Amino acid sequence: MKKANIVFIILYLLFVVYFSTLNWSLFINEFNINLGFNSVLIPIFPILLFINLIFLLFQWLTFKIIMSRVQKTVDNQEKKLAILKAGKYDGVENQLKEQNEILIDIQGIISELFRKIEDINKGNKDTASHDI
């Protein structure tokens, strides 16, 4: 972006040099300009070109200020998004831990039930062998 701005300013200055070499008589001729409190005799075109250059620099500076504000806003939004994502992942991680603990409890209950079923089956085999 910086290179593009410098290129445009250089192109503007090259255009001014080109225009001034082809129309040098306009740059030399002096015009009577009324400043309100006094009247002066000065060449108008170099002043206008200088004012245009100042205007271009002002536009460039305004663009830079606006872009820096936009970049700050984007950075702030990215930080907020990162915090939100981190909080969401922490919440998901906590939920996964809770669900894992519940699954471990269920697994313990199931293994205890299987053990009781085996004990009941052993008890039935023992009573069945006594019946015979």
N, C-alpha and C positions, 0 to 999 in steps of 0.2 A: 504494500500500500504506500509506503514511504517513497519507494522508487517511482511509482506512478505519479505522485504529486510533484516530485522534483522534475520528472520528464515533462509534465504539463507546463510548469513554470519556465523551463528551458525552451520549450516550443513557443511559448508566448513571447519570450525575449527574442528568440530568433525571428519570429514574425515581425516584431517591432523593428528590429535591425533591417530586415528585408524591406519593410514598408518605408522606413526612413531613408534608406539608400535610393529607392525609386522616386520618392517624393520629398526630397530634401528641401525644396523651396517652401513647402508647407511648414516644415520645422523651423525654418529660419525667419519667416515672416512673423512680425509682432502684431498683436492685436491689443486694442484698448479695452481693458477689462475693468468694470466698475465693481469695487469691493464694498460699496455702501458708504464708507467714510472717505474713500479716496479712489482715484482712478489710476491704474498702472498700465504700462505698455510692456507686455510679455508675450513670448511665443506660447500659443494655446495647446498645440498638439503634444509636445513633450509632457506638459502638465496633465493632460487627459490620459495619456498612456501611463504616466506614473500613478494616477488615481485608479486606473484599471488594475494595475499591478497590486496596489494596496487592497483593492476589492477582492482580487483573487486570493491574496494571502489571508484576508479576513474570512473568506469562504472556507479556505483550507483549515484555518484555525477553528472555526465553528464546527466543521466536520469532525475534526480531531476531538474536540470537547464532547460532542454528541456521541461519538463512537466510544470514548472512554466511559461515559455514563452508561451506555448500552452494555458494554463489556462488564462493568461493575454489577449491573442488574443481572446479567447472565450468570456471572460468577456466584452471586448471592443465591440465585435460584438453583444452581447446581449444588451449592452447599446444603441448601434446604432439602433438596431431593436426596442427597447422599445421607443426610441425617434421617430422613423419613425411611429410606431403604434400610439403613442400619437398624432403626427401631423396629421396622417390620420383620427383618430377619431375626432380631433378638426375640420378638414375640413368637415367631414361628419356632425358633429353637426352644423356647420355654414350653410351648405346646407339645413339641416332639418329646421333650424330656418327661413331661407329665404323662403323655400317652405311653411312653416306654415303661414308666413306672407302673402304670395300670396294666400293661401287657405282662410285665414280670409278675405282678400280683395274680393275674388270671392264670398264668402258667403255673404258679405255685398251687393255686386252687385245683387246677386240672390234674397236676401230678399227685396231689393228695387224694383226689377222687379215684384216680387209677389205683393207687395203693390200697384204698378201702375196698375197691371192687376186687382186687386180687386177694385181699384178706377174706372177703366174703366167698369168693370162689374156692379158696383153700378150705374154708370152713365147710362149704357144701361137699367138697370131695371127701373130707374127713367123715362127715355124717353119712355120706353115700356109702363109703367103705364099711362103716359100722353096720349099716342096714343089710348088707349082703351077708 
